[in-house]
């Protein structure tokens, strides 16, 4: 190398000759690879044409045709793999070679061309391998693996926070083959609205791995409610109350306010359960279920008959509804705003109810769990996490009201129909809307074509006859398989 440098300084003609020789060798390698790529393209075209003009009809020998076709394809694929390797080596050489500035633009253009050819060849090999896998097993290639995407098309590259990027990126299986679920990798997902709420999501994912998470459940719920649902998982430990106390036994917890120490109160207006249960408190931070935490006077009489007095907060009693299907209602979903009282009452009738709710300005989820019931933290945006035809009963109150869009209501009702089993019951409890919208909402429920066991429409007396109440118990019919 030293002698070369001395020579180049003393003899400019020799330097020019060396540079020309280097460029000539580079161009020869490039043209050779272009020629090989063209030959491979011709071979692939011939293989494709053989699918349209069947050799079987000319040869009349199926076994010969099969062996010829299989051998030909294998030979082509091996040749393609060899070309891919050579192009990759040449591209690496181009990246590391120092060229004359006057020719670098042209060489980079040729390098880009080779990169495009390389992408096409790799796509052809991937398609061949995919077809082979699909012929030999039930393996299904995920759509994100089927074609090469530009880096700026990758969802992970949209975000700056490294934790989001790591979460969204595809995680291939370590063994290099499909797992027991039939997937060749793990594909984690986030809600589409997360891209529109980039700043909020990056704030949510700003934490130290392995440390305690921020007290940011309110930020997470805001993301969920606005469509960023599902949220990404996080690699931090959830923040718990400082002085968590053992919950009350199940024979006490149903109708007793929990210990205040078992809730993080920093994000609520009320700082204890007594404030939430106080009927005179006006600044609780929520209104949809202002008396839900008053277990003794407001919640306990609901859906049952106590001391000979009929319940006035619902049009139907639990005993009346369960009497429609004696012994058949065992599991169900309560999609409502509340503290789990419906599930508590149904438990007395040996029916297991999962209560879906979010924290509307108060710790509804914590309250349900501390009562010894099952809370499902779920927004209206999300598909129900139950399989088809598995639920005996769906109950809803104080949730589906006249604020909801008709198309959204359609999607919700069809999803409820999906998880209800044939013969399952849909209990619409005190749905209220404006009088002028009543017919349209009733049509939305009637389009299910369920059997009507109970159907009541009454005026809502506290709104000057401008709003109406609607309650019904409907049975999903058996539908024939097609």
Secondary structure, DSSP 4 states (H G I P E B T S, - for coil): -HHHHHHHHH-HHHHHHHHHHHHHHHHHHHHHHHHHHHHHHHHHHHHHHHHHS-HHHHH--HHHHHHHHHHHHHHHHHHHHHHHHHHHHHHHHHHH----HHHHHHHHHHHHHHHHHHHHHHHHHHHHHHHHHHHHSS----GGGSS---GGGSGGGG---HHHHHHHS-EE-TTSS--TTS-SEE-----GGGTTTHHHHHHHT-S-TTSBPPS-HHHHHHHHHTT--SPPP-SSBPP--TT--PPPPHHHHTTS---GGGS--TTSS--SHHHHH-TT---SS--TTTTTT-IIIIITTTTS-BTTBPPSSSSS-HHHHHGGGTTT--EEEEESSSSSHHHHHHHTTT-EEEEEE--SSS-HHHHHHHTT-EEEE--TTSPPSS-TT-EEEEEEESSS-TTS-HHHHHHHHHHHHHHEEEEEEEEEEEEEEEGGGHHHHHHHHHTT--EEEEEEEEE-GGGTT-EEEEEEEEEPPP----
